[in-house]
Amino acid sequence: MTADGPIAIIAGSGQLPIQLVKHLEETGQNYRVLAFRGFAAPELRRHAHATADLLDLKTIMGVLEGWRPRAVSLVGAVRRPGFSALLGAYSLLRNMQEVKEVIARGDDQVLRGAVMLLEERGHRVVGAHELAPGLVAPPTLTGKLDPQEDDRQAISVGLDLLHSLSAFDIGQAAIVAREHVLAVEGPEGTDGMLRRVKGLRQSWFGLRRRKEGGVLIKAAKRGQDLRVDMPTIGPRTVVEAAQAGLSGVAIGAGSTLVLDQEKSLATADRLGLFLVAVDLPWMEPHRD
């Protein structure tokens, strides 16, 4: 790591890596992109400075050693490989027993293990929110529509649910209508969960029913390291929520990334949904 080195972006799938690179370009910051094959978007892969397979840790560490970055950021989604694949990759760089213990604890521990590997080799790991603070949802984030009483009740239930589920490393989102939990985010991600609810709300003849209400609540887990896997939404999330018949979207203030905030709010207004940031009582900012 050198003080004048580039910022290294290790990129998975989705729009977040693209938005982050765009921000670094606009602000004139020196950066390098290492894109994961099979995950990073084609438009990002074409301009990446290096590519690697997800579990090719030897190549990844070698590229970073050559770049000598001043900071490293892990951004974008990846599908978790199987236990044996992770075990084989991590054990090249760490004690086998330590690797087994990390992997057995769930996705959060795997991500923390990745951060630990980087830090042990002298790299400073930073979150996308530190590089592009403008992407973070401010407490004042709100569209033209406000949550109604039923929606506020759903938000309260959803926050309690996500707080309780934090210890189980399940997901960052849930869909709640009043006090009824319709879905909890699983490996399919937020958009997949929304499509699942949309399917549940179809009639026997495949016709959409009237708008049935409910709220998508998305928030960081209790104790989550915001440098990795920070909750993220964007215009597409709002569209999926509308197609699922929801009334709106509530996200954690100060701990959720909103891609293209203006477009996300405009999309919510156009589709008749509220989009609001809410305080998370359990959330504390990460400190180095």
Secondary structure as GFF3:
##gff-version 3
##sequence-region A 1 288
A	DSSP	beta_strand	7	11	.	.	.	ID=ss1
A	DSSP	alpha_helix	16	26	.	.	.	ID=ss2
A	DSSP	beta_strand	31	36	.	.	.	ID=ss3
A	DSSP	alpha_helix	42	45	.	.	.	ID=ss4
A	DSSP	beta_strand	50	52	.	.	.	ID=ss5
A	DSSP	alpha_helix	57	67	.	.	.	ID=ss6
A	DSSP	beta_strand	71	75	.	.	.	ID=ss7
A	DSSP	alpha_helix	83	90	.	.	.	ID=ss8
A	DSSP	alpha_helix	96	104	.	.	.	ID=ss9
A	DSSP	alpha_helix	107	120	.	.	.	ID=ss10
A	DSSP	alpha_helix	128	131	.	.	.	ID=ss11
A	DSSP	three_ten_helix	133	135	.	.	.	ID=ss12
A	DSSP	alpha_helix	149	165	.	.	.	ID=ss13
A	DSSP	three_ten_helix	166	168	.	.	.	ID=ss14
A	DSSP	beta_strand	173	177	.	.	.	ID=ss15
A	DSSP	beta_strand	180	184	.	.	.	ID=ss16
A	DSSP	alpha_helix	189	200	.	.	.	ID=ss17
A	DSSP	beta_strand	215	218	.	.	.	ID=ss18
A	DSSP	beta_strand	232	233	.	.	.	ID=ss19
A	DSSP	alpha_helix	235	243	.	.	.	ID=ss20
A	DSSP	beta_strand	248	252	.	.	.	ID=ss21
A	DSSP	beta_strand	257	258	.	.	.	ID=ss22
A	DSSP	alpha_helix	261	271	.	.	.	ID=ss23
A	DSSP	beta_strand	274	278	.	.	.	ID=ss24
###
